[in-house]
Amino acid sequence: MRDFFIVWMERIISVVMVLGAVAVLLGGLGVMTAPQGGLLPGLMVWIAGTIYLILIGGMVYLGLGIYNNTKRTAEAIERLSQRS
């Protein structure tokens, strides 16, 4: 049951990251075309949004990577203990 939740969490995170990238893209375009906006504010939205997505996505995927590595290490230790 635990694997079900981990797999679906990975899928949901992937979808959220794609939706976030689309939101940053459209948000930057929206700022560029707004009467009070312009090219520079739109570029700043793209840069800040990209940095945000990289940091948040990296931290989430780092957490999942730690989980997967811990799981593999535990399985390897179990195999070693059974050989002795």
N, C-alpha and C positions, 0 to 999 in steps of 0.2 A: 504494500500500500504506500510505503514511503517513496518508492521509486516512481509511482504514479504522480505524486505531488511534485517531485523534483523535475520530472520530465515536463509536466505541464507548466511549472513555473518558468523553466527555460523557454518554452514556446511563448508564453505570455510576455516575458521580458523582451524577446525578439520582436514581437508585434509592437510593443510599447516603444521600443527604440526606433523602429521604422516610422511609426506614427509621429514620434518626436522629431525625427529628421524632416518629415513632410511639413510638420507645423513650423519648424524653424525656417524652412524654405519659403513657405507661403507667408509667414510673418514678416520676413525680410522684404519680400515683394510687396506686401501690403504697406509697409513703412515707406518703401521707395515711391509708391504711387499715391500716398496720402498727401493732401495739400500742405500739411505742416512738416512732412518728412523730407526725404531726399536720398541721394545716393549714399552719402556717408553714414547717416543713421541706419539705413538698410543694410549696409555692409557690416556695421557694428552688431546688428541683430544676428546676422549670419555668423560672425566670428564668435560672439558670446554664446550663441546657441550651440555651435559646434563644440566649443570647449566644454560647455555644460554636459552635452550628450556624451562626449568622450570620457569625462570624469565620472559621471554617474554610471554609465554603462560599464566602464572599466571596473569600478568598485563592485558592481553587482556580479559581473562575470568572474571577478577575482574571488568573491565569496563562493560562487558555484565551483570554481576550480579547486579551492581549498577543500570543499566538501568531497569532490571526486577524488582528490589525492589522498585525503584521509581514509576514504573508503577503500581505495586500492592498497594503501599501506596496511590497514587492518586485515584485509584478505591475505596479503603476502605474509604477514606475521602468523596468521592462523595456519597457512600452509607450512611455514617453517616449523612451527610448534608440533605439527602432526608428524613431520619427518623424524623428529628426535625421539 
